[in-house]
Amino acid sequence: MPTFDVFLARTYKVRIQAPDEFVAERLAEEFVSTAHDISTPEQRAEQNFEILDIETTDNSAFDTIELQ
């Protein structure tokens, strides 16, 4: 059976409570992994944020390479 490397681009909409826009962007980038919140309760309390929802808005393959 052939083997392929498939390159995906994913876009998420993240609803987050945070002190300001800059912090919200930084925290979303840091703590969202494959559409899951990977932050701990301690990190949320220490950095004063909560990720409320993560929604995948795009999931597109943009390149495929068949391996030899």
Secondary structure, DSSP 8 states (H G I E B T S, - for coil): --EEEEEEEEEEEEEEE-SSHHHHHHHHHHHEETTEE---HHHHHHHT-EEEEEEEEEEEEEEEEEE-
